[in-house]
Every structure is written in C-alpha cells, then in structure tokens.
Amino acid sequence: MKAYMQRMGRSLMLPVATLPVAALFMGIGYWIDPSGWGGNNVLAAFLIKTGSTILDNLGVLFAVGLALGMSKDKDGSAALAGLIAFLTPITLVSTEAVKLFTGQETVNVAFDAINFKNVFVGILAGLIAAAMYNRFSNVKLPMALSFFSGKRAVPIVTAAVMAAISAILIFAWPPVYTALVNFGEMISGLGPIGAGLYGFFNRLLIPTGLHHALNNVFWFNLAGIDDIGKFWASEGVKGVTGMYQAGFFPVMMFGLPAGAFAIYRTALPERKKEIASLMLAAGFASFFTGVTEPLEFSFMFVAWPLYVVHAVLTGISMFVAAFFQWTAGFNFSAGFVDFFLSLRVPIANKPYMLIVMGLVMAVVYYFTFMFVIKKFNLMTPGREPLVETNEVEAVAEGSNKFATMASRIYDALGGAQNVVTVDNCTTRLRLQVKDTGVVNQDKIKATGVPGLKVINKENIQVIVGTEVQFVADEMHRLQGQPVQTTKVAEAPAETKSAIVEKEQAIYAVADGQLVPITEVSDEVFSSKMMGDGFAVIPTKGKIFAPISGKILNIFPTKHALGIQTANGVEVLLHMGIDTVSLKGEPFTLFVEEGQEIRQGQLIADVDLKAITDAGRKTDMIVVFTNPDAVENLEIHPGTVKANQVSGTLRGR
C-alpha cells in the first residue's frame, strides 16, 4: 500500500505542476479588478479566465494525469481511459441526469458538487482507469471481436466500471453530503472551538471534494451564517463575522510556504534544485493568491501523516483567530490579495494581528514539518530516490549482463563490508548481511530485477528469475568463493525468440487442490514477481509435466526445474516452498537437462511427508516466467486429478 500511495503521489505531480501558474494568473487578474472580477477590466478578465481554465477543471486534470502516471507503461491510451472514466460520473451523477432518472423537478443539492472541479471524482476515475489499463491492455478477444482487443478494450471496460460506480454514487453521495452539512450545523454553535473543528475537517476533506459541504454551512447562507457575504457587506458582529475565514490567512500566507521550505530542506541533495522550483512556485501561489492545491497535493498522498498534521495546525489557527476575535475575509481565497482588500472593510477586527500570528505559524509549520518528515522518514517530494533507468538499460545490454548485475547488486548490498553469505534457490538470491538497513534497495531495483524482500535485520532476498544461478556465480566470484557449477541447456535461438501463437491446454501437475498463484504463501510468487501461474496443494507425491517442452535446467537441490515449450513459453516448476534447504532429499527426478518431455510425463516422485516434517509447505507451483510471450492465462481452481486440464494459456 505504501508503494502504491507513493506512485500515486508521483503521478499527481503532473497535474499539480500546472496549478501555480493558474493561481498566479487569477491572483493578478483579481488584483487588477478586485470588485468586478474582470467585469471592469479586459486584461483582468483575460487573466482570470486563463487561470480558471486549469482551476475550474481540476477533476479532469487529475483523472488524466493519474491514469497516465499509474499505468504500467505510461501509454496515451491510459490517459484517454482516464478522461472517459471522469466524464462518465460527471454525466451520470449530474443534477440534470439525476432529475431525468428520478423524474423529479428538484434533487439533492449534493449533486451540484459532481462537476469538473471535483478532485475526488478525478482521483477515483484516474485510479480506476489505470487499473483497467494495466489489467486489460493486453487482452485478446475472439476473432469476431478482435478489433476491440488490447488497448481498444480499455475504454470500453473503464466506461462500464465507472457506470456501475456512478450508479452507486447516485445513492451514496447525498447521504454523505447531508451528514457533513448536519455536522457543520452542529459545530457552528460551538464558537471558537467550532471554528477550529471546521478548519481541521475543511483540510481533511479536501482529497474527497466533500469539504464544500462544510463550506456551504459556514461561508454561505445554507444555515444562516453567510460568513463571506456578511463580512463583505460589513454586517453582523465585529470580531465574530469573518471567524470562519480569518484563521486560514496565517496558514495559507505563512504556514504552508514555510512547510514548503521544510520540504525543500529535507529533499535529497541531488534533487533540491528540482524541488526548489516546484516549492517556490507553489509557496508563492499559496501566499499571494491562497491557492494551496499545488502544495497540498504534492504531499497529501505520499506523506499523508504530514497532511493530517497540516489539518490539525489549520484547526489550531482557526481556533486561535476566532478566540481572540481577529477577523478578515476573502472572496477568492486566504492569500495576500484578499487580505489586503479586506483591510478596507469596516467590520474587520484587528486584522494585522493575523500577520503576527502568521509569523508564529511559519515557525511552527517549518519546525513541525522538519521534525515529522525526518522522524517518520516520510517520502515528501525530493526524498524518493530517482529511478536509475539508464542503469537498467546498461545491465540489459551489456556484454556480460550477469557480471554487471551481480557487481551492482553486490555494491548496493554494501559490498564486502556488509555481505556475509550468498546463496540462491530457483529464482532468488538468498543473502545474509550484517545489516539490511544499509542496503540500497532502489539501486538493486534499478538493475532490472523483478523485486526484493527484506526478511529481517540480517537476511534479504533478491528475486532475479530462473537465471539466478549466473548472477549467484558472479557474486561468489566477487566474494572469492568457489563457483557452484550448474549445467544449463541452451534452447535454440529461433526457439527463444518465438512466441505463443495459439491457445494451449495447461494440466494439473498432481492430485490435490488447484489454487491461483495469488494464494501461494510466498510473497515472491503470490505477488506475481516471477510471473503468473498456479499451484497444486498435492495429496500424492507423483508430479507430472504441466506442458510439453524441453528441460532447460534442473537446480542442484532438485526442488525446481525449468521447461521451455516449442513456442517459447518458459515454465518454472517449483516443488514446495523454501525446500532448497532440504538439499534435494525429498525429491526423486525422472528427467534430465536437455530432455524433451511431453505433457503428462512423470517428472518426479516427492516425499510429501519429509517436506511437512521439515516444517515446509508442499505447494507445487507452476509459473510462466516470460510474461511478454503470454497474452492471457485462465485456470480453473478446485479439486483436480493429475493430468486433468486445469486451464488455458494464450500467447500474444
């Protein structure tokens, strides 16, 4: 989940980067014509409308940006799916559409909030679109529908999913919206405490777009408060009218810019220049115009605990300003432009004290952000290491890629000073180190390995794939240890480059219970780091070939072997979990490397009791390790007999 949220945060930076300039356009336009908002000045009108092009369409920008950023290969088709995903609920959950569906002349005001500004709908649409793209962009439909295969299928599936979600929103959105309005009305009678609670929940609800429900209670005439209208009309009670606006000024003009400086200060040295430009623009936009989205969305998801702290500090600021009856107001937002204009309003009460309070809030924000970021190692912008894409390419294309990969992994592990032992099983390096805390995980990932897994303070596993032995050999050389020789049968070059051209039946390898690979109790397999597949929980020890092909390699501990079909599919049969330590004792093999085998041929006889007595699991795992050659895998979970058809494999 943490990795997912970090990806999400990085993806949001694409639309967020457009916000500071929009805020500046609107702020300057409003400065030129503060009363008419462009009605009295053509230049002001042009600037305001230019800025609103972005700010009035935040939802759609977030949908497209997230869909693109979260897609597996950053393809434009994902962005198109994000647009469709956003437009679907905007159309189906709009006020006019709901009137049509219900046949009523009036519907809940909550539906007015489902518009192009709605960030919640935009984020939801972007994530759904990316998930649909990642799942269906390679799907192959039957010949009659082949035109809609692959990426063309994504918008269709996305629209269908979002239509279902829209139907749910029609029923779910109004009760949630109404509940927040009722909550706002309840806390409105609590005086300064109510103002503090409002400020806290106002910030906390921004990611969902539901903060407008509270704003309607306090800022407008929904509950008779009308804080904005009464302030600018100079009506009400001096020191009270404006209490639901004033506390935002110290935060937006001083607190958040100081927080931006803390984010810059805690960025990695090599990324400070990049982060400085973003934080400077976002901080200035917050100070000058009161537009905080560029700043808040930069850490809202990647460092959500920090965002909660920000919400708490906003609540405190609102409470303090209301308690001391320091008031000012805004038309647009709590930036310098509105603060300066509000000074002329007679009902404003000691507004200059908000500047003093703002200076205090700047100090509080800076040191609080610095402490929280460092204490909890939050991945605010600039603290996540850059992905070393060039290094990945160098490993893949080098003349001795295994030596290069081994060298880089060994170096990232901490070298001879940290590496204690190097071992390997079928697919992964099993490494003992002095301290996993000093291991540079990002540098290891940059070599192109599918993943890694930290077991504890002294043990880490790096998932390499079925070629792990070559990497292990090179790492043994780096350590000065003797190399473990493993004979690997090379497939003909033309076989390696071939791909599957039609469906193939997949057969159960043993009697037992067939389960999806996601249910295997080993994260490396269940997370599909090595590829898709399945497993059989066997009731008998006779193990048979799931598919016809050639035995490419047999691991020294006999617990795993690799098969390659005539069409180029690479299959790993892994017998048991963590059985490498059993040194091959439970396994009797009936095949040799380089041998051609047929589906259903007896491969091994496994002593299941010996495995369970050793505290290991007996899962017979079948993994298709070259996903580029596989279009789709379908399996049929349940009780199976050996050599029973248990699924189909379709190539690209």
Secondary structure, 3 states (H helix, E strand, C coil): CHHHHHHHHHHHHHHHCCHHHHHHHHHHHHHHCCCCCCCCCHHHHHHHHHHHHHHCCHHHHHHHHHHHHHCCCCCHHHHHHHHHHHHHHHHHCCHHHHHHHHCCCCCCHHHHHCCCCCHHHHHHHHHHHHHHHHHHCCCCCCHHHHHHCHHHHHHHHHHHHHHHHHHHHHHHHHHHHHHHHHHHHHHHHHCHHHHHHHHHHHHHCHHHCCHHHHHHHHHCCCCCCCHHHHHHCCCCCCCCCCCCCCCHHHHHHHHHHHHHHHHHHCCCHHHHHHHHHHHHHHHHHHHHHCCCHHHHHHHCCCCHHHHHHHHHHHHHHHHHHHHCCCECCCCCCCCHHHHHHHCCCCCCECCHHHHHHHHHHHHHHHHHHHHHHHHCCCCCCCCCCCCCHHHHHHHHHCCCHHHHHHHHHHHHCCHHHCEEEEEECCCEEEEEECCHHHCCHHHHHCCCCCEEEECCCCEEEEECCCCHHHHHHHHHHHHCCCCCCCCECCCCHHHHCCCCCCCEEEECCCCEEEEEHHHCCCHHHHCCCCCEEEEEEECCCEEECCCCEEEEEECCCCCEEEEECCCCCEEEEEEEECCHHHCCCCEEECCCCCCEECCCCEEEEECHHHHHHCCCEEEEEEEECCHHHEEEEEECCEEECCCCEEEEEEEC
